[in-house]
Amino acid sequence: MSLAPPAITLPFLADLCCFTSLHPATLAETLSELEGSALMDYSSANPATLELLSTYYTVYLLSLLLDHDLYEARFLLQRIPGYLLSDPQLANAAALLRALYTRTYLSVYSTLSNPTWTPAVVPLRDRLQDDFKNTTFQLLSKAYKSISPKSAAFYLGLDASEEEAIKLLVAQGWGFDAASGLLKPSIKYGNGATRSTLKDDRIGRLTALVMHLTES
């Protein structure tokens, strides 16, 4: 027996943002299946509906960014009704997409720290911020044999003194050459899980998620 899709409400979206163990592709898939009903069932222009739709699209955009699917995120942005983009939080999510697409690091971190994120969305924002920093750390580790502490702090969005940045990155496994004043990145590999491997259990996770949210 197929499960009825859950109703889109602000508490439902907040619950989705708090599922930090949920694979981002599963989260994006859940939201994708609700897009049609979101526009049909919540078409009025009253403030409550506008808040709900803008939050829905914000969470959907962030889930795609967390899944590193920037192309699908751009297509989604084109589908979002223009009248919703005046919402500060949704506009901030759109700005984050542009910053990530152009790899404008300063804009990425300033957008992530923008105070327009609502408490319901903050857990997902935090997860995306951690993922971006971890991904950037891995890229720096592979791309550089040596890098200045200032450059490393810039790419990683570290709001710390040079000395603090050195201590933090050495604790993460990098070396530091005091003579040259340069950090020596060291490659750290992940757990070996691939996108296809993580996709295998998506149906079970999605079913469990929908059951949990419809029963709560």
Secondary structure, 3 states (H helix, E strand, C coil): CCCCCCCCCHHHHHHHHHCCCCCHHHHHHHHHCCHHHHHHHCCCCCHHHHHHHHHHHHHHHHHHHHCCCHHHHHHHHHHCCHHHHHCHHHHHHHHHHHHHHCCCHHHHHHHHCCCCCCCCCHHHHHHHHHHHHHHHHHHHHHHCCCECHHHHHHHHCCCCCHHHHHHHHHHCCCEEECCCCEEECCCCCCCCCCHHHHHCCHHHHHHHHHHHHHHC
